[in-house]
C-alpha cells in the first residue's frame, strides 16, 4: 500500500515507522520541518498519572510499556516526584485511584525524597506525603522523531497539504502547496493542532479545543536534577547538556517560571533563559484521543490527542495495523472519530 502520513511529529513518525515495518510505502508530509510543531515544544512527560476514564489510563500504560520495549536512548524512565502545598486530599485520592488500578506509586517523606533529589531545597518539601511514581519519565522527542523517520520512503518538508481528492467514498490523492499530487491508498491525519483543518479537507467536522503550552529552557546548570519534578508552582525536568526544561502556568512570565524553579533548586540561581517555546496542545473536544479509521471514509485515519509523548509508539502500531487491514476494534473502540 501507498500511505500518506500528514504530520511529522511524534505521532506521524511512529505511525510511519510502524507502517514501513509492515511493508507499506510511506510518504510523510509536513507544512514545516519534522518536530517543529507541538512535538518540539512539549514537556514530553511519559505517564498515566490520574488520566481518566479507565480506558484512557490503560492506553497510556500500554504506551509506557511500548517505549520500554522499543528501548530507544531518547526514553528516560527516571521517575516523577510530586507534592502540594496545603490540602493534600486531591493528591491522596489520585494516588489511591492509581493503587486501585495497579499503577506503581509510593509515598515518601522528606528525607527519602532528598535521597532521590539531593539538590532540592529541603525547606520546600513537606514532612511527608510526597508522591513518587517510579515508572514515569520523559522522552527527547526530536531525537526519537529523527530516528523513526529514517524508515519512511520519503519525508516532504515545508509543503502544506491544500486539498484531498475524494472519489467513491475514498481518499485518492493528497495535494500540496507546491502543486505536487501524491496518490494514496490510505491517509493518516497526524497533524496535531492542525488536524481539524486536514479533516475539513476530507469533508469531516472535527471539533478541537487546543490549548497553548509555554516551556522555558535554561542555560546549563551544575545542579543534579534526575527526575521529573512536579512542585506546586513549577514543573522541572532535565533536558540534556546540563540544561533544564521548565513549565509553569501558561500565562506566566518566563522569568517568574525560572524564579519558581530557583526556589525548588537553589543551585539554579544564576542560570539564564536560553529560549522560550510556545506550542499548541492538540486536544479533541472531549479530551480523549481520536484514533483509527473513519466509518464514512474508511481509508482516512486519525492519530490525534494530548499525551502523544506517552502514547505515540503504542498508538502508532495500532493505527498502522488498522490501516493495513488488521482488526484493532477492541483496542480502538473507545477512541473512534464517530463519538464526537
Beta strands, then each sheet from edge to edge (+ up, - down):
strand 1: 2-6
strand 2: 25-29
strand 3: 45-46
strand 4: 75-76
strand 5: 80-82
strand 6: 106-108
strand 7: 130-133
strand 8: 137-139
strand 9: 154-156
strand 10: 161-167
strand 11: 170-176
strand 12: 181-183
strand 13: 186-189
strand 14: 211-218
strand 15: 228-230
strand 16: 235-238
strand 17: 244-247
strand 18: 273-281
strand 19: 290-294
strand 20: 297-304
sheet 1: 9+ 2+ 1+ 13+ 20+ 19-
sheet 2: 3+ 8- 4+
sheet 3: 6+ 7- 5+ 15+ 16- 17+ 14- 18+
sheet 4: 10+ 11- 12+
end
